[in-house]
Amino acid sequence: MFNIDLIPKFETLGIIIRQSFFASIFSYIGIGIGAFSMLYLFPKFFSPTEYGAQRLLIELGALVSSFAILGVGQSAFRFHPYFFNKDEKKFNGFFFLLFALPVMGLLTVSAILHFNEAWFISFIKADSKYAKMIFPMLKWLVFAMALQTLMDSISSIFSRLASQNFFKEICVRLSILGIGFLYYKGIIDFSTSCCLIVIAYGVFSGLSFIWIVVNEKISFRPDFGYIKDRPELKVDIIKYSTWLFLSSLTVLFINKVDFVMISTQKTFADTAIYSVAFYIATLVDIPKRTVTQVVFPFISRHLKSKEYPQLSTLVKQASLNQLVLALLVFGLIWINIDSIFKIIPNGNYYNTGKMVVLIIGIAKIWESMISVMGVVVSNSNFYVLGFINSIISIIVAVGANLLLIPIFGINGAALATFFTIVISTITSMLIVWFKLRIHPWVKNHLKAIILLIVVFGFTLLPSLFENHLIDIGVKSFMLLFTYSSMVYFLNISPEVTQTINKHLPEFLKSKNS
């Protein structure tokens, strides 16, 4: 059983990362499966229009579900320490509340989707046939993805991210891959393939739920007396959850408004091109996703205990290491971008998204460096200021997409996302600075500029081999060796240097370490 007293043993970023080793492995395997599917198999299995329709279904499902659960997923990180009784090792009705509130939200959203189906479909002008096909499935996908989001939170609380990532990252992705293959072989039609994707999300979210409940013996028994005796906690939960509910509403527009607006202003084929390019760029997010998922509860703990020096250290470590890793992933993508598009089926068609990769990739590098500040805001007592940030972001996102998509097409959508990410993260950083006097910067951030120069220097390399896979492998190895050597010998990341030193003989260790 989880014991909150164990938290101080996992203070440093290095230990946190090691604790999440298997979760990271499953996540990376899943991302590899997803990348192979999205970049090679699905462009082969589906036409661009079908691919775009499928992506819109999944993106809308993820976004609407995050709104429907009323922000409870993030609330779990903030409030679970307040419910835990370390003597009796129980959570005093916490998990009843964790599921009761989303059920109400999901029923409300489901009703809205059901009774306004025709109105929503009317926005899709170019491909209304496919919109009518996928929209009835959306409400069921929302239920499945909502459960998956709740299981992300619970798994993190109980340090069972490995099992959750196995179900979410590997099982779901393999299932979707198999479904695409069945469609490609003509065994099922496109409508059935979308229906089976929804079922796959539901089945594995359910299995994850059963796994956690059985292994952690989670009780869903309500404890209204516990909340009643703590009116200040009740008020805080209501205020925080209301803020997250409103914030989730803005996230619906901010994070994926580009996909929706491309689908409504252009075609599903344009959505497919944007999806492929956007997915390539978001691989830069790989390190941030896992580290943020793990450090979220520890940031909450530091804020609750007012351990601001430890919080400042954690923020700086997370920012620097995420920047170093994000630059590396972006470099591996960008020096091979032409070869990647040549490998993708119909690559000449999808190659029109190349600039989207560059724009979103740079935005994701910046976001990786600053995003931890948003986590601090959402867990702090001044979280309401985060809603102001959301309002600013939604205005920028919608306005920029409306202005730039008609002019620049999918590149305009990428620019709109870039501006939204930069403005949102800067606002979060300023809020944390003015409230806590905490910032993410250390001197070694400046050293990272050298790494950026190295990355773009490698883009000047011509293709070395006619075989694109061999060319990608050789250029990637060259960059990886050069990049990691510079990170080590310049001691840009002390955590990385210390980890490498443990496996090196004394005479090879850097004097700067």
Residue, then its C-alpha position, 0 to 999 in steps of 0.5 A: m500500500f502507498n505510504i506518503d511518508l516514502i515521498p522524501k526518499f525520492e527527492t532528487l530527479g535522478i532517483i525519480i527517473r530511476q523509479s519510473f524506469f519500467a514506465s519509461i520503457f513501456s512508454y518508449i515502446g508504445i511510442g515506437i509502435g505509435a510512430f511506426s503506425m502513424l508514420y508508415l502503416f496508417p498512411k499505407f492502410f488508409s486514404p488521407t481523408e480516412y486517416g484524417a477522419q480517424r485522427l479527428l475522432i481520437e483527438l476530439g475524444a481525448l479533448v472532450s474527455s479531459f473536459a468531461i472529468l471536470g479536472v478531477g485527474q489533476s485534483a487527485f495529485r493535489f488532494h490525495p495527501y489530505f485524505f491519506n491516513k498513514d496510521e490506518k493506511k486508507f484514503n477516507g473516501f477519496f476514491f469515491l469522490l474521484f469517480a463520482l464527480p467525473v460520472m456527472g460530467l460524463l453524463t452531461v457531456s454525453a447528453i450535449l453530444h447526443f442532442n447537438e450531433a447535427w449542429f456539430i456535423s454542420f461545421i464539417k463542410a468538405d467531408s460531411k460523409y465521414a463526419k456523420m460516420i464517426f461522430p456517433m462513436l465520439k461519446w463512447l470514446v469519451f467515456a473510455m478515455a476519461l477512465q484512462t485519464l483517471m487511471d493515469s492519476i491513480s497509477s501515479i499516486f500508487s507508483r504503478l505507472a509501469s502497468q498503466n503505461f503497458f495497457k495504455e501505450i502498448c496494448v491500445r496501440l497494438s490493438i489499433l495497429g491490428i484494426g488498421f491491418l484488418y481494414y487494409k485487408g478488406i476484412i472490415d469497413f472503415s466505420t467498423s474500424c473506428c468502432l473497434i478503436v473505441i472498443a479497444y480504448g474501453v477494454f484496456s482502460g477497464l483492465s487497467f482499472i481492475w488491475i489497480v483496484v485488485n492490487e491496491k485493494i482500493s475502496f470506493r466506500p464514501d466517507f462524507g463525514y471526513i469532508k464534513d469535518r473539514p470545511e476548509l478542505k471542502v471549500d478548497i476542493i470546490k474552488y480548485s475543481t471549479w477552476l480545473f473545470l473551466s481550465s479544461l474547457t479552455v484546453l478543449f480549444i487551446n491544445k487541439v483547436d488547430f486540428v478542429m479548425i483545419s478539419t472545418q476550414k480545409t479538408f480531412a486530408d489536410t488534417a491527415i498531413y498535419s497529424v503526421a507532421f505534428y506527431i513527428a514533432t511531438l516526439v520531442d515531448i517524450p522525455k517531458r511526458t514521463v518526467t512530468q507525470v512522475v514529478f507532479p505528486f512531488i511538486s504537490r508535496h513540496l507546495k503543501s509543506k512549503e518546501y520552497p528551496q527543494l521545489s526550486t531545485l526540482v524545477k531547475q533540474a526538471s527544466l534543464n534535463q528536459l531541455v537537454l533531452a528535447l534538443l537531442v530528440f529534435g536533432l535526431i528528427w530534423i537531421n533525418i526529416d527528408s529521409i523520414f518523409k521518403i520512407i513514409p508511404n505517399g511521402n511526397y504527399y505528406n512532405t508538405g508538412k515539413m515546415v509544421v515539424l520545424i515550427i512545432g518542434i521548436a515550440k515543443i523544445w521551449e515547452s519542455m524547458i518551461s512546462v514544469m512552471g505550469v505544473v507548479v501553478s496548477n498545484s499551488n494556492f494561486y492556481v486561479l491565476g492559471f485560469i487567466n493564463s487559459i483565457i489569454s491562451i484561448i484568445v491567442a489560439v482561436g485568433a491566430n488560427l482564424l487569421l493564419i490558416p486561411i493564409f498559410g494553411i497547415n503552416g498557419a495552424a502550426l504558427a498559431t500553436f507556436f504562439t499559443i505555447v510560447i505565450s502560455t508558458i511565459t505567463s506561467m513562468l511569470i506567475v510563479w516568479f512573482k508569487l514564489r520567486i522561483h524560476p527554472w533557469v541555471k547557468n547551464h541553460l546557456k551551455a545548451i545553446i552550444l547543443l542547439i548549434v551542434v544540432f543545426g550544424f548536423t543538418l548541413l550534412p548531405s545524405l550519406f547513403e542511398n538507403h534511407l534507413i541506413d542513412i538515418g541510422v548513421k547520421s543519428f549515431m553521429l549526432l548521438f555520439t557528438y551530442s552526448s559527449m558534449v553534454y558529458f564533458l561540458n557537464i551541462s547536466p550534472e545528473v546525466t554526468q553522475t549517471i555516466n560516471k557510475h559506469l566509467p573507469e576512473f581514467l575516463k571520467s571527465k574532470n569537470s564532473 
